[in-house]
Amino acid sequence: MAEKKKVVRPRYQQIAVDLAERIVENRYKIGEKIHARSTLASTYNASPETTRKAINVLVDLGIMEVRHGSGAFVASKEKAKEFLLQYQDVQSIQETKADIMASVEKQKEELDHFSQLLDQLVNQTKRIHKMNPLLPFELQLSKNSEHLDQSISELNIWQVTGATVIAISHEEELLVSPGPYAKFSEGDTVHFIGNEYTLQRMMNFFYPEE
């Protein structure tokens, strides 16, 4: 079964978001200098290059500014808020996408499992009918069945489907070895023999739209 996949952000994005949160929470105030990249790298247990990328993201968004020879300073709390809101929206979209993909994968696994069970059923049916070709199939006729009130000979059952009808039961009555003039009615159960494809042909014959 497919597990829900967690969306993992690049480390520099995580650091940028954390810095923006600190600015919004007034832990870093407007005009305040942010620690040197080496100090940030130690704080976040990341490489100096990773923290540089994080600061560059905030600078590009106008949240921070770099003063030549002095370092990086907090520039805008409002833009930090906007960044966090946009980030949350994107994160939600990404997580929803991950949920959808996980659901698709789960459905695919279930469909594959169903296909395997179906193949197994078909193979078991083939083996049973090879061992006992006279084992009858059964088909229930409902009001939605085609060809009601028509006889076996009129429908050319054997020629069309390959099925040999050996009995027709209705409620508690069983007509064994029905003749060519026996008709099919709503509520009948048709008992017939044939190969492993005969049942599907009979289903298609009486229920062509299903």
C-alpha positions in Angstrom: 0.0 0.0 0.0 1.4 3.4 -1.0 2.3 5.7 2.0 1.7 9.4 2.1 4.7 11.1 0.8 6.1 14.0 2.8 7.1 17.1 0.9 10.7 17.9 1.8 11.9 21.5 1.2 15.5 22.4 0.3 17.5 23.3 3.4 18.1 26.9 2.3 14.3 27.4 1.9 13.7 26.1 5.4 16.3 28.5 6.8 14.8 31.4 4.8 11.4 30.6 6.2 12.7 30.4 9.7 14.4 33.7 9.4 11.2 35.3 8.0 9.2 33.9 10.9 11.7 35.4 13.4 11.3 38.8 11.7 7.5 38.6 11.8 7.7 37.6 15.5 9.9 40.6 16.2 12.8 38.4 17.3 14.7 40.2 14.5 13.7 43.9 14.3 13.8 46.3 11.3 17.3 47.6 10.8 18.8 44.8 12.9 21.9 43.1 11.6 21.6 39.4 11.0 24.5 37.3 12.2 27.4 36.6 9.9 26.9 33.6 7.5 29.3 31.5 9.5 27.3 32.1 12.6 24.0 31.2 10.8 25.7 28.1 9.4 26.5 27.0 13.0 23.0 27.9 14.3 21.3 25.9 11.6 23.9 23.2 11.3 24.3 24.0 7.5 27.0 25.0 5.2 27.9 28.7 4.7 26.8 28.3 1.0 23.4 27.1 2.2 22.9 30.0 4.5 24.1 32.4 1.8 21.3 31.1 -0.5 18.8 31.6 2.3 19.8 35.2 2.8 19.8 35.8 -0.9 16.2 34.6 -1.1 15.2 37.2 1.5 17.2 39.9 -0.1 15.6 39.2 -3.5 12.2 39.5 -1.8 13.1 42.8 -0.1 12.8 41.3 3.3 16.5 41.9 4.0 19.1 44.1 2.5 22.9 43.8 2.2 25.0 46.8 3.0 28.4 46.6 1.4 31.1 45.9 3.9 28.5 45.8 6.8 26.5 42.6 6.3 22.8 41.7 6.0 20.0 43.8 7.8 16.3 43.3 8.3 14.4 45.6 5.8 10.7 44.7 5.9 8.4 42.9 8.3 5.4 43.3 6.0 7.2 41.6 3.1 8.3 38.8 5.5 4.6 38.3 6.3 3.7 38.1 2.6 6.5 35.6 1.9 5.3 33.3 4.7 1.7 33.4 3.4 2.8 32.6 -0.1 5.1 29.9 1.1 2.2 28.3 3.1 0.0 28.4 0.0 2.7 26.8 -2.2 3.4 24.2 0.5 -0.3 23.4 0.7 -0.4 22.9 -3.1 2.6 20.7 -3.0 1.2 18.6 -0.2 -2.1 18.3 -2.0 -0.2 17.2 -5.1 1.7 14.6 -3.0 -1.6 13.3 -1.6 -3.1 13.0 -5.0 0.0 11.1 -6.3 -0.1 8.8 -3.3 -3.8 8.1 -3.9 -3.2 7.4 -7.6 -0.4 5.0 -6.6 -2.6 3.3 -4.1 -5.4 2.9 -6.7 -2.9 1.5 -9.2 -1.7 -1.1 -6.6 -5.3 -2.0 -5.8 -6.1 -2.3 -9.5 -3.0 -4.5 -10.1 -4.1 -6.7 -7.1 -7.6 -6.9 -8.6 -6.2 -7.9 -11.9 -4.1 -10.6 -10.3 -7.1 -12.0 -8.5 -9.1 -11.9 -11.7 -6.3 -13.8 -13.6 -6.2 -16.3 -10.7 -10.0 -16.8 -10.9 -9.9 -17.3 -14.7 -7.1 -19.8 -14.4 -8.9 -21.7 -11.7 -12.0 -21.8 -13.8 -10.1 -23.1 -16.8 -8.5 -25.9 -14.6 -11.9 -26.9 -13.1 -13.5 -27.1 -16.5 -10.6 -29.1 -18.0 -11.0 -31.6 -15.2 -14.8 -31.6 -15.5 -16.1 -30.1 -18.7 -19.7 -31.0 -17.8 -19.7 -28.8 -14.7 -22.5 -26.3 -15.6 -22.4 -22.5 -15.5 -25.4 -20.6 -14.2 -26.9 -17.3 -15.4 -29.7 -15.4 -13.7 -32.1 -13.5 -16.1 -33.6 -10.3 -14.8 -36.1 -7.9 -16.3 -33.1 -6.1 -17.9 -32.1 -9.2 -19.8 -32.3 -9.2 -23.6 -34.2 -12.0 -25.5 -36.9 -12.7 -22.9 -39.8 -14.7 -24.2 -37.8 -16.1 -27.1 -37.0 -19.8 -27.5 -33.6 -21.6 -27.6 -34.0 -22.4 -31.3 -35.0 -18.8 -32.2 -31.9 -17.4 -30.6 -29.5 -20.0 -31.9 -27.8 -20.1 -28.5 -25.2 -22.8 -29.3 -24.3 -21.2 -32.6 -23.9 -17.7 -31.1 -22.3 -18.5 -27.7 -21.1 -22.1 -27.8 -23.3 -22.9 -24.8 -25.4 -26.0 -24.5 -28.4 -25.3 -22.3 -29.0 -28.3 -20.0 -31.7 -26.9 -17.7 -33.8 -23.9 -17.0 -35.0 -23.3 -13.4 -37.7 -20.8 -12.4 -38.5 -20.4 -8.7 -38.8 -24.0 -7.5 -39.4 -25.6 -10.9 -36.5 -27.2 -12.8 -36.8 -28.0 -16.5 -34.1 -30.5 -17.4 -32.9 -30.9 -21.0 -35.2 -28.2 -22.4 -36.2 -28.7 -26.0 -35.6 -26.1 -28.7 -39.0 -24.4 -28.1 -38.3 -23.7 -24.4 -38.5 -19.9 -23.8 -36.5 -17.7 -21.5 -38.4 -15.6 -18.9 -37.6 -13.0 -16.3 -36.3 -14.7 -13.1 -35.1 -17.9 -14.9 -31.7 -19.4 -14.0 -30.1 -20.8 -17.1 -27.8 -23.8 -16.6 -25.4 -24.5 -19.4 -22.1 -26.1 -20.2 -19.2 -25.0 -22.4 -15.6 -23.9 -22.3 -14.1 -21.0 -20.2 -15.2 -18.4 -22.7 -18.8 -19.5 -22.8 -19.9 -17.8 -19.6 -18.7 -14.4 -20.9 -20.4 -14.9 -24.3 -23.7 -15.7 -22.5 -23.3 -12.7 -20.3 -22.7 -10.5 -23.4 -25.6 -12.1 -25.2 -28.2 -11.5 -22.5 -26.7 -8.3 -21.0 -25.0 -6.6 -24.0 -24.9 -3.1 -22.4 -23.2 -4.1 -19.1 
